Amino acid sequence: MRHVFVFPLLVALLYISCTTTDREDVILQGIIDRVQENYAPDRRVAVFDIEWERQGGNLIIKGEVDNAEIKHAVFTAIEDLDLPQPVDSILVLPHPDLGEKQYALIKVSVGNMRSYHRHTSELVTQVLLGTPVKVLKRQGWWYYIQSPDRYLGWINGGALHTVTRAELEEWNNSTQIIVTNLHGVVRKQPAADALPVSNVVIGSRLLLTGRSGTWNEVRLPDGRSGYIERAGTEYYSTWEENVNLTGENIAQTAKMFLGIPYLWGGTSVKGFDCSGFTKTVFILNGMDLNRDASQQILMGEHIDTGENFSNLRKGDLVFFGRKETEEQPERIVHVGIYLDNGEFIHSSDYVRINSFFPEADNYDEFETNRFVRARRLIHNIDL
């Protein structure tokens, strides 16, 4: 175990040999690392971009955060250690250039959030029509936003309609409908052959402005209006009141999406990744999950699977990846939903049902061999 003490010893020797400036840099980096660990350990859901530089003898702390407490924690720690008072150049988002429009509503059926402000960047997640988001900053025609599950990413300006807090509250307090069919179309007139205004997907939210026969008259977040067939929609308030989070309902909802192809970053019927699939299934039953599998495993309670998975119930989440060993930590890379009798449903190539049992026709040897553990998020799971 001698190696456990070697690294601290080397750091101590390095510190002793450092100049005053170097020592200050070591201390500053330690402060920043500790603040990040305490306030923003997951960069997928928190903005933490802090660094420093020296100009003309001045120490400048600069960067961006999305929480004023983070900035306060950094400078308080510096004061407590009696370091030279630095110049404060940390910007707390939202960026002041946004003015009062620090919120937005998604105005297309599926808004694509990316890792960087260009179309060729990685798709990290999706947000549906009518979803409110926070706007943090802007780069050209791209906006850096935070979705309701706190996930961060860049979205093209053509996919959203920026609003003030008052306008957002007006939208939230208006009569809305939610789309309950997998797909739908808002049309210019209440007729099946009328030109489309926008397509919609299950989970989309629209403002209800009237009725015309078997059609709803609706308005989109950016003011466009049209008609959508009433069948396959529901009052949002009624849907919220009647949603019933049970294992059976989770299983039924999940099976609606069978055959939908895998899409990295997808959280809609236009394509799912594994955690996007579980997230969508649960949110349609009233529970909003964290975005990624590595985040979802932190939710709920651990369930001992028992012999032949006998302790699992419909709606439990099953996680796959690499089990923890003495040499390496656990790593979660995939998630699915347990059904019954050893079967689980997941998005892998496409949404499909597989079995843990070798004798089953739909046995998935690959996933079974990398099964890690299960979590239960709901307690009224049907037996």
N, C-alpha and C positions, 0 to 999 in steps of 0.2 A: 504493500500500500504506500511505498515511499513517494510515488508520483503525486499523491494527493497534496503533499507539502511542497513539492518542487515549484509549482506555478506561483503560489503566493510569495515564496522566497525570492523568485526572480523578479516579480513585480516590486517587492520591497527594495531590492538592490537597484533596480532601474529608477525607482522613485528617489533614492538617496543621491544617485548620480545626476539627476535632472537639474536643469536650471530652474529659477523661480517661475519663469513663464511656463516651462514644461510641467512643473508641479501643479500650477494653476489649471492647466489644460486637463491633466489627469483628474483633478478634483471636479472640474466642470463636467467632464464626461461622466463621471460617477453620479453627479447630481442629475444630469439629464437622463441617464439610464434608469435611475431609481424612480424619477417622476414618471417616465414612460411606463415602467412596470406597474406603478400604482394607479395611474390614470388612463393609460391607453395601451394596455398589453396586446390588444388585437387591432392591428392597423386596418383591418377590413371594415371596422365600424367606428373608428376614431381617427381624427386628423392629428398627427403629431410629427411635425417636420421642423426640428430645432437644431441649429448649429451656431457656431460663433466664428468671429474673425477679429483681427486686430488691425486698426487703422490709426496711424499717427499716435501710437501709445494708448489708444482707447480700445477697450474690449467691447465688442458689439455682439449681443445675443439676438439672433434673428431667426425668422421662419414663420410657420403658420400652425395654429391649433384651432380646435373648434369649441374650446371650453375655456372660459376666463380663469377658472380654478387652476388649470394646468400652468398657465402663465404665472399666476400668483405663487404657485408652489415652487417654481423654478427660482424666482427672485427672492422668495423668503428663505430658501435653502442657501442661496448665495450670501444673503445678509447674516444668517446664523453662523456661517463659517468664516465670517470676517474677511471675505475676499474683496478686492477692489470693486466698487460699484460699477457695473457695466451699463452700456447704453442699451435701452430697451427698444428693440426693433422687431418684436414678435407681434404678428397680426392675428387677432382673434376673429375667425370667420363667424358669420358671413362677411364677405368683402364689402366695404362701404360703397364701392362703385355700383352695387346692386340697388342702392336706394331702399325704398320700401318694399320692392318686389323680391322678397327673400323666400318665396314659396312658389310652387308650380303645381299644375295639374297635368297629368299625362293625357295627350289629346289624340293619340293613335292607339290602335288596338293593343299593340305590344311595343313598349319602349325598351330599346336595348341600351343597357348601361355597360360601358367599356372601361378598361383599365387605363386608357389614355385618350386624349382628345383627338382621335382620328378613327375613321371607319375600319381600318385594318387592324386595330388593336383588339386584344382579347375581349370576348364577351364575358362579363363577370356575373351579370344577373339581368332580370327583366322586370318591368313594372307595367301594370295593365292600365287600360283606358279608365280615366276618372280617378286614379290614385293620387292623393296629395303627397308631395315630396318637399323636402327642404332644399333650397338652393344656397350653396356655399360660396361659389365664385364662378367667374366666366372667363373663357379663353376663346376669343373670336366668336364663332357661332356654336361653341360647345359650352355646356354647363356642368359644373361639378355638383352633384346632388347626393342627398341621403334619403334612401327609401324608408318606409315606415318601420322596417326591421333593422334600421340604422346602417344598412350596407351602403358603402360609398362607391361612386363611379361617375364616369363622364357620359353625358347623353347629348346627342345632337339637338340643337335648338328647335328643329322642325318637329320634334316629338313631344314638346311640352308647351304649355301656356303659363307664363309667369304671372303671379298674382300677389297682392298685398295680403296681410293677415286678415283684414276685414273682408276682402273678396274670398279668401279661403273659407272663412267662417260662414259667409253667405252660401257658398257651394255646399258645405257640410250640413247646413241647416235646411237646405232645400229638399223637396220631395224627389227622391231618386229611385231608379230601378236597377236591379242587378241582372245580368244575363246568366241564365241557368242552363241554356243549351251549350254544347261544345262550341258551336260557331253561329254567327248571325250576321245580318247586314242591315245597316241603317240606310234607308232609301229616301230619295227626294220627295216622293209621293207615296201615299198608302196603297201601293200596288206592287205585286211580286215582280212585274216587269219594269218598274221604275229604275232610273239610274241610281247607283250606289253613292252614298255620301262617305261611308266608312264601313269597314268590316269590324266585327266585334268578336270577342271570345268569352268563354265562361269566366265569370268573375268581373267582367267589365261593368262600370257604373256610368249611368247616363242620367241627366236631369229630365224628369217627366214634366211636360208642359201641357199635355192634353190627351184626348182620346179621339180616335176616328174609326168607328166600327171595331174590327178585330186588331187594330193597330194602336200602338202608343206613339204619341207625338213627343219627340225628345230633342234635347239640346246637348251638344258636346261642350267640353270645357272652353274651347276657343270661340264659341258662339255659333258654330255651324248647327243647323237644325235638320230634322228629317223624321222618318217614321220607321219603327221596327215592329214586327209582328208580336202581339201580346203573348202568344204562346212561346214559352222558352224564356220568359222574363218574370220578375217578381218585384213587388215593392221591397226596397232595400230594408226598410224598418221592419217589415213583416218577416223577411228572411232572417234578419238578426234575431228576432224574438223566437223564431221557430227552430233555429239551428240546434241540433242535438248531437253532441260529441259522444258517440259510442263506438265501440269496436266494430259493430256491424255496419254502421253508417260509413266509417272509415273504409272498410273493405269494399262496400258497394261503390263509393266514390272512386276509389282507386281503380276498380275494374272498368269504369267508364273510359279510362285512358289507354286501355290495352291496344298495342300496335302503334302508338304514337312514337315517332323516332327519337333517338337520343340526340341531344344538342347540348354541348358544353355551354354552361351559363344559362340554359333555358329554364324558365319557370312558367311556361304556358303551353297550351295545346298545340302550338306551332313547333314544339320540341322541348323535351325535358332533359336535364342532367339528373343524376340520382337524387340529390338533395332538393333540387328544384321540384321534382316529382312529389316527394314526401311533403315538402312545404305546401305545395298547391293543394294536395289532398286534405291536409289538416286545416288550411285556412278556409277551405270551402265547407268545413265543419265547425268553424268558429274559433280555431286556435292557430295563432301565427307562430310558426317555428323560426328558429334562427336559420340563417341562409345555408350554411355549408354543413356537410356531414360531421366535420371535426368540431363544429359548434353545436350541432343538434345532440351530440352524445353527452353534452354537459347538461342537458335538460332532463327532467323527470327523475326516475329512480332506477337503480340497477335491479335487474331481475335474473335470478339464477335460472337458467333454462331448464334444468332438470333432465331426467333421462328422456332421450328422443324428443326434446323440446316440449315436454309435457306441461311445464309451468308457464309457457307463453300463451297469450290470448290474442284474438283479433285486434289489430291496431297497435300492437307493440312494435317498436322500431328495432330492426336487427342491423348490426354494424359489422363491417368487414374491413380487413386490412392486415396489419401486422400486430401480433400479440406482444405484450411487454416481456422482455427477458432480462437477465442480468447484464447483457451486453448492449441492449438497445431498448428505447422506449416504445410504448404503444403508438401505432400510427393508423388513424382511421381514414380510409379513402373511398368508402362506398356505404350506402345505406339503402334499406328496403323496408317494407311493411309486412309483418307476419300476418298470415291469414288463418290457417288451421291445418291440422294433420301434416305438419312438417313443410307446408308450402308458404312461400313468401312472394310478394309482388315487388318489382323494382324496375328501374329504367337502366337497361344495359343493352346497347344497340337499339333497342326499342322497349316500350313498357311490356313486360311479360311476367308470367307466373312460373316459378321454378320450385324445386323441392330440395330439401336437405337429405332426403332418404335415397340411398343408392338403388333401391328396387323400383323407384318411381320412373315413369317414362320421361318426366321433365326434370330429372335429377341434374343439378348443377354442381359438378365436382369442383370446379374452380372456386366458386363462391363458398361452398361448404368448407373447403380446405383453408380458406382465409377468414372464416367467421371468427369474430372477436367476442362480442357480447351483445346483450339486448337491454333496452330501456323501456320503461312504461311511463307514458305521459298523461294517460287518463285512467281514472280509477273506476269509472262505471262501465268498464269493458264487458260486453256480453259474454256470458259463459257458454 
